[in-house]
């Protein structure tokens, strides 16, 4: 009788232990169902600077640093930011389109870093305080690792993004994958490439002899510049098959400073100025009117301004609109079916969610327009 009672007690204790342990087998997540259908809470990715990072399976919030605030805006994710790395809110203008479009949405978010004037900084304590699921950035591996170590929060790094380049597409795709909206990246990339294809197709058959010479001046790189700051072998001009006067200067690329005598040597028929550099051009004219008198674009009144393609890293929506503007000026026949204002606002609406952004640029003074230098 005693043996029988003891056996019953052993059986009861055994079942109690099994039930208390939940019946888990080695390697199975705690609390998972017996069939193993529970979803993982994290996943591993390799970011675009070669780092393996464990991130939450579902990202609901993030801190974007460097050029990623712009990219997440294009992806329709601006509302998931819980802290912002960027410029002083009081200095945001419509030329920095993504930040201006989000100024009300982000008005109360803490500033957790800055890249203003080329000085990169971030604030670990502030980032920890807002407790994002991930930190997004466009930094080198060592800085990304440093931020992750100091905050204990996963950091995903992507390229800054070359204007209309493949690395921009790669960055958009990875950010969209991290935030579980991969289809949105494809939508953005398709929109960009459709615009570029349209621009190329419109001008592909223009004979070289019918292409006026053009120059992009008062270029924005590491700050604003006067007429001596030029865009060399400018991507926007390439897309339009334009006759860029810098195209044979193979040693020059992107924004560069040149001797002003070189501009007289090029003597372009059209000059397009960045809005923010135009004031420097006006000041220079007061000191050196004879220089400008040598330029046929000045003599013939073929001087124009557009908003900077670059403002706190490279925009995408503004240079797309700039391309349509330049095309409509130098190739009027090829763009005669296009209402520029309508196309501009279509592009701004897609990227910024604002179908009248053109008026905001105009009211600020960064309009798409002919300009007068001095008394010309």
C-alpha positions as CSV (number, residue, x, y, z in Angstrom):
1,X,0.0,0.0,0.0
2,X,2.8,2.4,0.9
3,X,4.6,1.5,-2.4
4,X,1.4,2.2,-4.4
5,X,1.0,5.6,-2.7
6,X,4.6,6.5,-3.3
7,X,4.3,5.6,-7.0
8,X,1.2,7.8,-7.4
9,X,3.1,10.7,-5.7
10,X,6.0,10.4,-8.1
11,X,3.7,10.4,-11.1
12,X,1.9,13.5,-9.9
13,X,5.2,15.3,-9.2
14,X,6.5,14.4,-12.7
15,X,3.5,15.8,-14.5
16,X,3.6,18.9,-12.3
17,X,7.2,19.6,-13.3
18,X,6.4,19.1,-17.0
19,X,3.5,21.5,-16.8
20,X,5.5,24.1,-14.9
21,X,8.2,24.1,-17.5
22,X,5.7,24.6,-20.3
23,X,6.9,21.5,-22.1
24,X,9.6,23.6,-23.9
25,X,12.2,21.8,-25.9
26,X,15.8,23.1,-26.3
27,X,16.1,26.1,-28.7
28,X,12.3,26.9,-28.7
29,X,11.4,30.5,-27.7
30,X,9.8,30.7,-24.2
31,X,6.1,30.9,-24.5
32,X,5.9,29.7,-28.0
33,X,3.1,27.4,-29.1
34,X,3.8,23.6,-29.4
35,X,3.8,23.8,-33.2
36,X,6.4,26.6,-33.3
37,X,4.3,29.1,-35.2
38,X,5.1,32.1,-33.0
39,X,7.0,34.8,-34.9
40,X,10.6,35.8,-34.0
41,X,10.9,39.1,-32.2
42,X,14.2,40.1,-33.9
43,X,16.0,39.5,-37.2
44,X,19.5,39.9,-38.6
45,X,20.3,42.2,-41.5
46,X,23.5,43.4,-43.1
47,X,23.5,47.2,-43.6
48,X,25.1,49.0,-46.5
49,X,28.4,49.6,-44.8
50,X,28.8,45.8,-44.2
51,X,27.7,45.6,-40.6
52,X,25.6,42.8,-39.3
53,X,22.9,44.2,-37.1
54,X,20.1,42.5,-35.0
55,X,17.0,44.6,-35.3
56,X,13.4,44.2,-34.1
57,X,11.3,42.1,-36.5
58,X,8.8,45.0,-36.5
59,X,10.2,48.5,-36.3
60,X,7.7,51.1,-35.0
61,X,10.0,54.0,-34.2
62,X,13.4,55.3,-35.1
63,X,15.8,58.2,-34.8
64,X,17.1,59.3,-38.3
65,X,20.5,60.9,-38.5
66,X,22.6,62.4,-41.4
67,X,20.7,62.1,-44.7
68,X,18.1,59.5,-43.5
69,X,15.5,62.0,-42.4
70,X,15.1,63.0,-46.1
71,X,14.9,59.4,-47.2
72,X,12.3,58.3,-44.6
73,X,10.2,61.3,-45.7
74,X,10.3,60.0,-49.3
75,X,9.2,56.6,-47.9
76,X,6.2,58.0,-46.1
77,X,7.7,57.2,-42.7
78,X,8.1,60.7,-41.2
79,X,5.6,60.0,-38.4
80,X,7.7,57.2,-37.0
81,X,10.6,59.5,-36.0
82,X,10.8,60.0,-32.3
83,X,13.9,62.3,-32.4
84,X,15.5,64.2,-35.2
85,X,19.1,64.7,-36.1
86,X,19.4,67.8,-38.3
87,X,19.5,71.5,-38.6
88,X,18.1,74.1,-36.2
89,X,14.3,74.3,-36.7
90,X,14.4,78.1,-36.8
91,X,16.7,78.0,-39.9
92,X,14.7,75.6,-42.0
93,X,13.6,77.0,-45.3
94,X,11.6,75.6,-48.2
95,X,14.9,74.8,-50.0
96,X,15.5,72.0,-47.5
97,X,12.3,70.5,-48.7
98,X,11.9,67.4,-46.5
99,X,12.5,69.3,-43.3
100,X,10.2,72.2,-44.2
101,X,7.4,69.8,-45.2
102,X,7.7,68.1,-41.8
103,X,8.3,71.2,-39.7
104,X,4.9,70.9,-38.0
105,X,5.0,67.2,-37.6
106,X,8.5,67.3,-36.0
107,X,8.1,70.6,-34.1
108,X,8.0,68.9,-30.7
109,X,10.6,66.2,-31.3
110,X,13.9,66.5,-29.5
111,X,17.0,67.2,-31.5
112,X,19.3,64.2,-31.0
113,X,22.2,65.1,-33.3
114,X,23.4,67.5,-36.0
115,X,25.4,67.4,-39.2
116,X,25.2,71.2,-39.8
117,X,28.1,72.8,-41.6
118,X,29.8,69.5,-42.0
119,X,30.2,68.9,-38.3
120,X,28.8,65.5,-37.3
121,X,27.6,65.1,-33.7
122,X,25.0,63.0,-31.9
123,X,23.7,63.0,-28.4
124,X,23.6,59.5,-26.8
125,X,21.7,60.5,-23.7
126,X,18.9,62.1,-25.8
127,X,18.7,59.1,-28.1
128,X,18.4,56.7,-25.2
129,X,15.7,59.0,-23.7
130,X,13.5,58.7,-26.7
131,X,14.1,55.0,-26.9
132,X,13.7,54.2,-30.6
133,X,13.6,50.7,-31.9
134,X,16.5,51.5,-34.3
135,X,18.8,54.4,-35.2
136,X,19.1,55.1,-38.9
137,X,22.1,57.0,-40.4
138,X,24.4,57.4,-43.3
139,X,27.7,57.1,-41.5
140,X,30.9,55.1,-41.9
141,X,31.1,51.7,-40.0
142,X,33.3,53.0,-37.1
143,X,30.9,55.8,-36.3
144,X,27.8,53.6,-36.7
145,X,29.5,51.1,-34.3
146,X,30.3,53.9,-31.8
147,X,26.7,55.1,-31.7
148,X,25.4,51.6,-31.2
149,X,27.9,50.9,-28.4
150,X,27.1,54.1,-26.6
151,X,23.3,53.8,-26.9
152,X,22.7,50.1,-26.8
153,X,20.3,50.6,-29.7
154,X,20.7,48.9,-33.1
155,X,22.2,51.2,-35.8
156,X,21.6,50.7,-39.5
157,X,23.8,52.7,-41.9
158,X,23.2,53.4,-45.6
159,X,25.0,55.5,-48.2
160,X,24.4,59.3,-48.3
161,X,23.1,58.7,-51.8
162,X,24.4,60.0,-55.1
163,X,22.0,62.2,-57.0
164,X,19.9,59.8,-59.2
165,X,22.5,57.1,-58.4
166,X,22.2,53.4,-57.7
167,X,23.4,53.9,-54.1
168,X,20.3,56.1,-53.5
169,X,18.1,53.2,-54.6
170,X,20.0,50.8,-52.4
171,X,19.6,53.1,-49.4
172,X,15.9,53.5,-50.0
173,X,15.4,49.7,-50.3
174,X,17.2,48.9,-47.1
175,X,15.5,51.6,-45.1
176,X,12.1,50.4,-46.4
177,X,13.0,46.8,-45.6
178,X,14.0,47.7,-42.0
179,X,10.7,49.5,-41.6
180,X,8.7,46.8,-43.3
181,X,7.5,48.9,-46.3
182,X,9.5,47.4,-49.1
183,X,6.8,48.2,-51.7
184,X,7.1,51.9,-51.0
185,X,10.8,51.9,-51.9
186,X,9.9,50.4,-55.3
187,X,7.2,53.0,-55.8
188,X,9.7,55.8,-55.1
189,X,12.4,54.4,-57.3
190,X,10.0,53.8,-60.1
191,X,8.7,57.4,-59.9
192,X,12.3,58.8,-60.0
193,X,13.3,56.6,-63.0
194,X,10.1,57.3,-64.9
195,X,10.9,61.0,-64.6
196,X,14.5,60.5,-65.7
197,X,13.4,58.4,-68.6
198,X,10.9,61.0,-69.7
199,X,13.6,63.7,-69.5
200,X,16.1,61.7,-71.5
201,X,13.5,60.7,-74.2
202,X,12.3,64.3,-74.8
203,X,15.8,65.5,-75.7
204,X,17.5,62.4,-77.1
205,X,17.1,63.4,-80.7
206,X,18.0,67.0,-80.5
207,X,20.9,67.6,-82.9
208,X,24.1,68.9,-81.3
209,X,24.1,72.0,-83.4
210,X,20.7,72.9,-81.9
211,X,21.8,72.6,-78.3
212,X,22.7,75.9,-76.6
213,X,25.6,76.0,-74.2
214,X,24.8,76.0,-70.5
215,X,26.5,76.4,-67.2
216,X,25.3,75.8,-63.6
217,X,26.8,78.4,-61.4
218,X,26.6,79.9,-57.8
219,X,26.8,76.2,-56.9
220,X,26.1,75.0,-53.4
221,X,28.8,72.7,-51.9
222,X,30.3,73.2,-48.4
223,X,28.2,76.4,-48.4
224,X,27.2,79.0,-51.0
225,X,29.4,80.4,-53.7
226,X,29.4,83.1,-56.3
227,X,29.6,82.7,-60.0
228,X,33.0,81.0,-59.7
229,X,31.3,78.0,-57.9
230,X,30.2,75.8,-60.8
231,X,28.6,72.4,-61.3
232,X,31.1,70.5,-63.4
233,X,29.8,67.6,-65.6
234,X,26.5,68.2,-64.0
235,X,24.2,65.2,-63.7
236,X,21.1,67.3,-64.5
237,X,22.6,68.5,-67.7
238,X,23.6,64.9,-68.7
239,X,20.0,63.7,-68.3
240,X,18.8,66.4,-70.6
241,X,21.6,65.8,-73.2
242,X,22.4,69.5,-72.7
243,X,25.6,71.1,-74.0
244,X,27.3,71.6,-70.7
245,X,30.3,73.9,-71.2
246,X,32.3,71.9,-68.5
247,X,31.8,68.6,-70.2
248,X,35.4,68.5,-71.7
249,X,36.9,69.4,-68.3
250,X,37.2,65.8,-67.3
251,X,39.3,66.6,-64.2
252,X,36.3,68.5,-62.8
253,X,33.3,66.9,-61.3
254,X,30.4,68.0,-59.0
255,X,30.7,71.4,-57.3
256,X,34.1,73.1,-57.8
257,X,35.6,76.5,-57.7
258,X,37.1,77.7,-61.0
259,X,39.0,80.8,-62.1
260,X,36.5,83.4,-63.3
261,X,38.5,83.8,-66.5
262,X,37.6,80.2,-67.3
263,X,33.9,81.2,-67.3
264,X,34.7,83.9,-69.9
265,X,36.5,81.3,-71.9
266,X,33.4,79.0,-71.8
267,X,31.0,81.9,-72.4
268,X,27.8,79.9,-72.1
269,X,24.6,81.0,-73.7
270,X,22.6,80.2,-70.6
271,X,23.6,80.4,-66.9
272,X,21.5,78.8,-64.2
273,X,22.2,80.0,-60.6
274,X,21.4,78.3,-57.3
275,X,19.1,80.5,-55.3
276,X,21.3,80.8,-52.2
277,X,24.4,81.8,-54.3
278,X,22.6,84.5,-56.3
279,X,23.1,87.2,-53.6
280,X,26.9,86.6,-53.8
281,X,26.7,87.0,-57.6
282,X,24.9,90.3,-57.2
283,X,27.5,91.5,-54.7
284,X,30.3,90.5,-57.1
285,X,28.7,92.4,-59.9
286,X,28.9,95.6,-58.0
287,X,32.7,95.2,-57.7
288,X,33.4,93.6,-61.1
289,X,30.8,94.8,-63.7
290,X,33.2,94.5,-66.5
291,X,33.6,90.8,-66.0
292,X,29.9,90.2,-66.4
293,X,29.8,92.4,-69.5
294,X,31.9,89.9,-71.3
295,X,29.3,87.1,-70.9
296,X,26.8,86.6,-73.6
297,X,24.3,85.1,-71.2
298,X,24.5,88.5,-69.3
299,X,24.3,90.5,-72.5
300,X,21.2,88.6,-73.8
301,X,19.4,88.2,-70.5
302,X,19.6,84.4,-70.4
303,X,20.2,84.2,-66.6
304,X,17.9,82.0,-64.4
305,X,17.6,80.8,-60.9
306,X,16.3,77.7,-59.3
307,X,16.3,76.3,-55.8
308,X,19.5,74.5,-54.7
309,X,19.6,70.8,-55.6
310,X,21.8,70.5,-52.4
311,X,20.6,71.7,-49.1
312,X,21.7,69.8,-46.0
313,X,22.7,66.9,-48.3
314,X,21.2,66.2,-51.7
315,X,17.5,66.6,-52.4
316,X,15.8,64.5,-55.0
317,X,12.5,66.2,-55.7
318,X,14.1,69.6,-56.3
319,X,16.7,68.5,-58.9
320,X,14.0,66.6,-60.7
321,X,11.9,69.7,-60.9
322,X,15.0,71.7,-61.8
323,X,15.6,69.3,-64.7
324,X,12.1,70.0,-66.1
325,X,12.6,73.7,-65.6
326,X,16.0,73.8,-67.5
327,X,14.5,71.6,-70.2
328,X,11.6,73.9,-70.7
329,X,14.0,76.9,-71.1
330,X,16.7,75.5,-73.4
331,X,14.5,73.0,-75.3
332,X,11.1,74.7,-75.5
333,X,9.9,72.7,-78.5
334,X,10.6,69.4,-76.7
335,X,8.7,70.5,-73.6
336,X,5.9,72.5,-75.2
337,X,3.3,70.0,-74.1
338,X,4.3,70.3,-70.5
339,X,2.8,72.8,-68.0
340,X,5.8,73.4,-65.8
341,X,3.9,74.4,-62.6
342,X,1.7,71.3,-62.9
343,X,4.6,68.9,-63.3
344,X,6.5,70.6,-60.5
345,X,3.6,70.2,-58.1
346,X,3.1,66.6,-59.2
347,X,6.6,65.8,-58.2
348,X,6.4,67.8,-54.9
349,X,3.2,66.1,-54.0
350,X,4.7,62.6,-54.5
351,X,7.7,63.2,-52.4
352,X,6.5,65.7,-49.8
353,X,2.7,65.2,-49.7
354,X,2.2,68.9,-50.7
355,X,0.6,69.6,-54.1
356,X,1.3,73.4,-53.9
357,X,4.9,73.4,-52.7
358,X,5.9,75.5,-55.7
359,X,4.1,78.5,-54.2
360,X,6.0,78.0,-50.9
361,X,9.3,78.2,-52.8
362,X,8.1,81.3,-54.7
363,X,6.9,83.1,-51.6
364,X,10.3,82.5,-50.0
365,X,12.0,83.9,-53.0
366,X,13.5,80.6,-54.3
367,X,11.4,80.7,-57.4
368,X,12.0,79.2,-60.9
369,X,12.5,82.4,-62.8
370,X,14.7,84.7,-65.0
371,X,16.9,87.0,-62.9
372,X,18.5,90.3,-63.5
373,X,22.1,91.0,-62.4
374,X,22.8,94.6,-61.6
375,X,21.1,96.9,-64.2
376,X,21.0,94.3,-66.9
